[in-house]
Amino acid sequence: LLTGGRNADGAPIWKPETVAMAREIRNPELTDLVFGKRANRGLGLMIAGDADRTYRGFGHTNSEHAFGHGGAGGQIGWADPATGISIGYCTNGFDRNVIRQARRGIGISSRAASCAIR
């Protein structure tokens, strides 16, 4: 999904329309019940989208094209086709503090995404 459906050698794995379909916001009217912000759900993914991307677990420096999903207990996984950066972060425990979890996730994501900013 990050490379437009091609492997490291450039050979196609998926059709471009399949990649576009996976990264398309499927239900723009769906809102998060806690924050009341748009959920931006793709096919199994969250799409960063607008300026409210931090409510979806993306960093301040992710592009609107970033996609991924925050896992349970503070796990992070996303990719940003605008920069080519991706991250996977796993903890060795389950953090039950949702505020600490969110702050850590946004902080890690913001720092990782800023690696591409020059």
Secondary structure, DSSP 4 states (H G I P E B T S, - for coil): -TTSSB-TTS-BSS-HHHHHHHTS-S-TT-B-TTT--B--B-SS-EE--SGGGGGGT--TTS-TT-EE---GGG-EEEEETTTTEEEEE--SS----HHHHHHHHHHHHHHHHGGG--
